[in-house]
Amino acid sequence: MTDTIDPLLLRTFAEVARSRSFTKAATQLGLSQSTVSQQIRKLEDLVGRRVLARDTHKVALTADGEAFLLLSRNILDAHDQVRRYLEGTEVRGKLRFGASEDFVQGRLSDILRDFIRKHPSVELELTVSFSKLLNDELEQGGFDLVLIKRMPGEERGVFVRRDQLVWLGSDATIDYRDQPVPLVVFPQPSLTRSIAIDSLTAAGRPWRIACSCASLSGLLAAARAGLGVMVQPRSLVQPGLRELPATRHLPELPEVEFALAGPGVTREPGRTLAAEILRAGF
């Protein structure tokens, strides 16, 4: 292994790992797909390990890649801090940031904590709401940056990653096999509510609203108590709930994408937070 690794190779690797796609990484980095492929091969030659497993259908991290990704992010963070120090470009200003509640109760809280710690001159104003409402207010100029859910294929915003939606229940969930499916959902205009109802309707399964609550903590309490089933991205599943397999009673659910949108994607101080969310892979 060489003693020196170009940070550009690490940044390319981190972007491919985040997007799970050479094509999307190339678009995000402003490079050709062939250049991205060449940089990944060069990085693997330098470290003497295979960090990505890829075929014609998907890209995934190897075990070495998982470990190396964490190290790469630490190196890139340190590199960016040195650059900002030498350039005298301390990030400052007010940042109006919006995100949905299930994000805030997950990995995002750690990212925001680290962001505030590293950038004390930024005045962060956080709003928690539904993706559609965040989008609507963004269009009215109410936000600098939002982290939203969107359906695959939608082009609004910068792609962060894709996740599988799953049905969730608890050991206490009532037997719904011969009954309308009891749903524990956010009120409209929730994206996961619409997807749950549309999926059941398309499958010919009757349903009913067992609990509607604008608070994720309220929905979790209802689902853990067994009032019904709820839908969330697989990576955001909370303790006390378990994934329910798709059967004739519960249809398959689609994937959903996470995206960053707003002028803050390319303008400070939002650009720095957006970069940290993208680097973390959320």
VOGU-3710 file (C-alpha; in Angstrom, 3 decimals, decimal comma):
1> mtdtidplll> 0,000/0,000/0,000  1,205/3,525/-0,831  1,872/6,075/1,922  -0,205/8,779/0,197  -3,782/8,680/-1,113  -5,183/11,588/-3,094  -8,258/13,040/-1,278  -9,947/13,289/-4,693  -10,015/9,490/-4,835  -11,512/9,344/-1,351
11> rtfaevarsr> -14,182/11,881/-2,301  -15,113/9,883/-5,380  -15,287/6,672/-3,336  -17,467/8,345/-0,690  -19,855/9,633/-3,367  -20,175/6,224/-5,059  -20,758/4,614/-1,651  -23,433/7,190/-0,847  -25,329/7,004/-4,124  -24,679/3,281/-4,794
21> sftkaatqlg> -24,262/4,280/-8,415  -21,283/5,182/-10,626  -23,598/7,174/-12,899  -25,117/9,257/-10,097  -21,714/9,785/-8,505  -20,328/11,017/-11,806  -23,198/13,494/-12,168  -22,782/14,757/-8,620  -19,013/15,171/-8,988  -19,125/16,641/-12,477
31> lsqstvsqqi> -17,047/13,795/-13,903  -17,546/11,201/-16,608  -18,583/7,720/-15,540  -15,365/6,295/-16,981  -13,314/8,713/-14,853  -15,185/7,625/-11,729  -14,537/3,970/-12,581  -10,840/4,686/-13,165  -10,525/6,522/-9,849  -12,161/3,662/-7,939
41> rkledlvgrr> -9,833/1,127/-9,584  -6,854/3,323/-8,745  -7,972/3,624/-5,132  -8,393/-0,148/-4,797  -4,923/-0,665/-6,306  -3,442/1,824/-3,817  -5,055/0,299/-0,715  -4,679/-3,267/-1,919  -8,289/-4,070/-1,048  -11,542/-4,296/-2,929
51> vlardthkva> -13,838/-1,646/-1,427  -16,804/-1,953/-3,790  -18,646/-4,978/-5,110  -20,309/-4,098/-8,401  -22,110/-5,846/-11,214  -24,450/-4,701/-13,966  -27,316/-4,226/-11,521  -25,980/-2,770/-8,286  -23,054/-1,349/-6,347  -22,419/-2,347/-2,725
61> ltadgeafll> -19,713/-1,862/-0,135  -17,507/-4,802/0,758  -16,619/-5,443/4,409  -13,324/-3,606/3,825  -15,264/-0,872/2,058  -17,528/-0,307/5,070  -14,518/0,210/7,321  -12,642/2,279/4,758  -15,654/4,545/4,178  -15,640/5,675/7,810
71> lsrnildahd> -11,902/6,396/7,633  -12,344/8,225/4,321  -15,039/10,488/5,758  -12,826/11,356/8,711  -9,946/12,227/6,367  -12,220/14,340/4,143  -13,625/16,175/7,168  -10,111/16,979/8,387  -9,058/18,014/4,880  -12,006/20,409/4,580
81> qvrrylegte> -11,349/21,885/8,024  -7,712/22,584/7,102  -8,804/24,191/3,830  -11,335/26,452/5,564  -8,753/27,457/8,161  -6,112/28,339/5,570  -8,639/30,200/3,406  -10,121/32,021/6,375  -13,576/30,962/5,215  -15,377/30,236/8,461
91> vrgklrfgas> -18,960/29,211/7,776  -21,408/31,690/9,296  -24,910/33,086/8,861  -28,500/31,977/9,387  -29,658/28,627/7,992  -33,384/27,868/7,742  -33,455/24,083/7,487  -36,504/21,849/7,168  -36,783/18,076/7,599  -39,466/15,506/8,278
101> edfvqgrlsd> -39,780/14,134/11,798  -38,678/10,588/11,063  -35,366/11,997/9,801  -34,849/14,117/12,917  -35,345/11,135/15,219  -32,764/9,144/13,285  -29,208/9,707/12,048  -29,874/13,343/11,189  -29,803/14,383/14,848  -26,158/13,276/15,064
111> ilrdfirkhp> -25,293/15,149/11,865  -26,925/18,351/13,160  -25,143/18,009/16,503  -21,775/17,716/14,790  -22,602/20,575/12,409  -23,458/22,933/15,278  -20,291/21,920/17,116  -18,036/22,493/14,112  -19,728/25,697/12,951  -20,672/27,757/16,020
121> sveleltvsf> -21,102/30,912/13,922  -24,082/29,415/12,081  -27,544/30,234/13,434  -29,506/27,074/12,650  -33,306/27,314/12,558  -34,896/23,858/12,266  -38,475/23,226/11,134  -39,983/19,723/11,297  -42,896/19,018/8,960  -44,151/16,869/6,066
131> skllndeleq> -42,169/16,724/2,829  -44,970/18,301/0,768  -45,418/21,173/3,210  -41,654/21,713/3,304  -41,590/21,804/-0,493  -44,484/24,268/-0,601  -42,800/26,607/1,879  -39,471/26,235/0,076  -41,126/27,501/-3,099  -42,346/30,539/-1,143
141> ggfdlvlikr> -38,804/31,291/-0,003  -39,322/30,061/3,545  -36,301/27,747/3,653  -32,684/27,707/2,587  -32,419/23,924/2,632  -34,805/20,996/3,103  -34,308/17,253/3,461  -37,340/15,527/1,965  -38,692/12,202/0,791  -39,628/11,773/-2,856
151> mpgeergvfv> -40,651/8,960/-5,184  -37,948/7,403/-7,395  -37,812/9,197/-10,718  -38,659/12,618/-9,338  -35,942/15,108/-10,201  -36,479/17,767/-7,544  -33,412/18,265/-5,376  -30,094/16,478/-5,020  -30,318/12,715/-4,531  -29,061/11,542/-1,130
161> rrdqlvwlgs> -29,989/7,880/-1,143  -32,758/5,365/-1,750  -34,504/3,232/0,868  -37,120/0,482/0,896  -40,472/1,210/2,531  -41,652/-1,557/4,849  -44,723/-2,481/6,873  -44,145/-2,365/10,631  -45,971/-3,843/13,579  -45,345/-5,130/17,085
171> datidyrdqp> -45,941/-8,376/18,947  -49,229/-6,841/20,105  -50,529/-5,959/16,625  -54,139/-7,067/16,224  -54,994/-9,826/13,751  -56,000/-8,061/10,541  -55,803/-10,996/8,123  -59,562/-11,234/7,572  -60,292/-7,611/8,426  -59,564/-4,224/6,869
181> vplvvfpqps> -55,895/-3,425/7,479  -55,685/-1,024/10,463  -53,330/1,817/9,545  -51,275/3,972/11,893  -50,409/6,967/9,738  -49,560/10,625/9,596  -52,410/12,898/8,458  -52,432/14,246/4,920  -50,336/15,288/3,058  -47,986/12,513/4,246
191> ltrsiaidsl> -46,156/10,659/1,462  -45,997/7,369/3,406  -49,740/7,607/4,176  -50,541/8,017/0,469  -48,251/5,132/-0,489  -49,761/2,798/2,134  -53,327/3,548/1,055  -52,546/3,423/-2,678  -50,704/0,088/-2,305  -53,549/-1,519/-0,361
201> taagrpwria> -56,173/-0,172/-2,762  -54,255/-1,418/-5,803  -54,006/-4,867/-4,178  -57,743/-4,923/-3,438  -57,208/-4,970/0,319  -59,665/-2,988/2,427  -58,187/-0,676/5,039  -59,163/1,665/7,834  -57,427/4,418/9,780  -56,722/3,117/13,286
211> cscaslsgll> -54,623/6,115/14,326  -53,799/9,422/12,663  -51,241/11,605/14,388  -48,925/14,401/13,249  -46,293/13,308/15,783  -44,006/10,365/15,064  -43,806/9,595/18,782  -47,605/9,267/18,829  -47,586/6,921/15,846  -44,853/4,800/17,395
221> aaaraglgvm> -46,796/4,536/20,649  -49,928/3,436/18,765  -48,037/0,883/16,663  -46,203/-0,526/19,689  -49,542/-0,842/21,488  -50,820/-2,962/18,608  -53,463/-0,616/17,232  -52,323/-1,240/13,681  -49,488/-1,247/11,166  -47,398/1,657/9,914
231> vqprslvqpg> -45,061/2,334/7,006  -41,520/3,702/7,276  -38,235/3,512/5,380  -36,361/0,405/6,489  -33,348/2,352/7,757  -35,539/4,464/10,058  -37,286/1,617/11,905  -37,531/2,397/15,621  -37,070/-0,037/18,567  -40,170/-1,937/19,615
241> lrelpatrhl> -41,340/-2,515/16,040  -40,563/-5,263/13,589  -40,809/-5,545/9,847  -43,877/-7,396/8,584  -43,304/-9,443/5,433  -45,298/-8,735/2,307  -48,071/-11,334/1,916  -51,496/-11,493/0,321  -52,639/-9,420/3,295  -49,924/-6,761/2,939
251> pelpevefal> -48,721/-5,871/-0,578  -45,164/-5,044/-1,558  -44,244/-1,420/-0,997  -42,106/0,731/-3,313  -38,793/2,365/-2,576  -38,524/6,008/-1,613  -35,693/8,480/-2,125  -34,227/11,078/0,217  -33,220/14,369/-1,396  -31,847/17,792/-0,494
261> agpgvtrepg> -33,421/20,853/-2,118  -33,228/24,616/-1,907  -30,733/27,391/-2,643  -28,688/26,244/0,362  -27,482/23,230/-1,626  -25,038/25,548/-3,408  -24,890/28,531/-1,018  -23,397/28,826/2,454  -24,105/27,981/5,181  -26,489/25,417/3,680
271> rtlaaeilra> -23,859/24,070/1,311  -21,724/22,878/4,216  -24,631/21,118/5,936  -25,725/19,575/2,632  -22,183/18,307/2,056  -22,066/16,758/5,522  -25,430/15,028/4,990  -24,260/13,685/1,632  -20,901/12,597/3,058  -22,603/10,768/5,923
281> gf> -24,819/8,954/3,461  -27,588/9,818/5,886
//
